[in-house]
Amino acid sequence: MRKNYLLAPGPTPVPESALLAMAQPMIHHRTPQFSEIFKETAELLKHVFQTQEDVLILAASGTGAMEGTIVNLYSPGDEVIVVNGGKFGERWGKISESYGLKAHWLNVEWGKAVDPIEVKKLLDANPNVKGVLVQASETSTTAAHPVKELAALTKDKNCLLIVDGITAVGVFDLPMDAWGIDVLVSGSQKAFMLPPGLAFASLSAKAWKFQETAKCPRFYFDFKKERKNLKDNTTAYTPPVSLIIGLREALKMIKEEGLQNVFARHDRLARAARAASAALGLKLLAPDAPSNAATGVFVPDGVEGGKLVKYLRDTMGITLAGGQDHLKGKILRIAHLGYVDTFDIIIAIAAIEMALVKAGHKLELGKGVAAAQKILIEGYK
Ligand SMILES: *Cc1c(COP(=O)(O)O)cnc(C)c1O
């Protein structure tokens, strides 16, 4: 037999309590029984988003909330700044251009965080810009962008800060209201510890004002309609009932652990992964601004990254992520977000060491594990 471990930056492992809750017999969504679950879930979500605003729950993958944001807040011809530092930054730009928005692309080297000064320069040079689109955590490069600093730039302007927090919400501190984030989106299959299928979006009062005049075509992702239904503890269309029942369980787990403790756990796991990488001589992809969601490392010279990922998955049962586009075959991403704890990191590091040795790379077995242990032990009294 072979035991499998899912350590990719989404989908992530699902805790037993959520799995069991989702295995209950189906209930109808237009019932007081479902409405009560929905109401409680929506309230718990606000806690994790650190907002007093509504958090819309959509039946879609995370990209649905991204597209919904663009079509509900903008009109064709509107100008936005797209922070393009990876696959997901690029996605903001592609969605915007699909709906006829004029995107000012701010290209950032993969693995780097955007410099807020560059954003300010673009904002000053283009006074009609009505939005800055960015990732809090650019999963494709494992870099984190400086959201707090960007929020300060858009605050007093007729311009929204729109943040893809898909691998950030529930991973590290991203207080939507306190920082002045105008739109924060996320998805179920990352730190929310659920299967794919739910997307979330929360809008500030300023963003809801944009919604009143936005002319992009929309039907399914109609945020105004969803908000109206949310107030009645229901959804506009048939919701993924089982996923919402699972979400309630996952959110309860987060609340029980405590949001700050959840952030501290992710920080500890991330530091352990980075320390292990350093001990093994694996260069970090995002050394200056690493995200606590995942750690990207370059595969050593002479080792084929694609083969390494395949060997880890197919022979050892460890699913890690490789790289995309020009980083394909060059990097390895160790995810540590969601239902992940100390010994998942130990497993990941131990497996990487063994797979590298199998690939002919010279290293001292256990060196990375020991470096990780030194940090992970902090998690115990
Ligand atoms: C996973 C992810 C998405 C959404 O991808 P979907 O496949 O649509 O769920 C968007 N942005 C980031 C940063 C992500 O990690």
PDBQT file of the ligand as one rigid body, heavy atoms in Angstrom, charges set to zero:
ROOT
HETATM    1  C1  LIG A 401      -6.100  29.283  -6.390  1.00  0.00    +0.000 C 
HETATM    2  C2  LIG A 401      -5.992  30.742  -6.673  1.00  0.00    +0.000 A 
HETATM    3  C3  LIG A 401      -6.945  31.421  -7.441  1.00  0.00    +0.000 A 
HETATM    4  C4  LIG A 401      -8.202  30.830  -7.966  1.00  0.00    +0.000 C 
HETATM    5  O1  LIG A 401      -8.116  29.780  -8.748  1.00  0.00    +0.000 OA
HETATM    6  P1  LIG A 401      -9.398  28.862  -9.003  1.00  0.00    +0.000 P 
HETATM    7  O2  LIG A 401      -8.814  27.729  -9.734  1.00  0.00    +0.000 OA
HETATM    8  O3  LIG A 401     -10.366  29.645  -9.791  1.00  0.00    +0.000 OA
HETATM    9  O4  LIG A 401      -9.963  28.520  -7.655  1.00  0.00    +0.000 OA
HETATM   10  C5  LIG A 401      -6.785  32.777  -7.627  1.00  0.00    +0.000 A 
HETATM   11  N1  LIG A 401      -5.780  33.445  -7.078  1.00  0.00    +0.000 NA
HETATM   12  C6  LIG A 401      -4.870  32.838  -6.307  1.00  0.00    +0.000 A 
HETATM   13  C7  LIG A 401      -3.791  33.671  -5.692  1.00  0.00    +0.000 C 
HETATM   14  C8  LIG A 401      -4.938  31.467  -6.081  1.00  0.00    +0.000 A 
HETATM   15  O5  LIG A 401      -4.033  30.863  -5.313  1.00  0.00    +0.000 OA
ENDROOT
TORSDOF 0
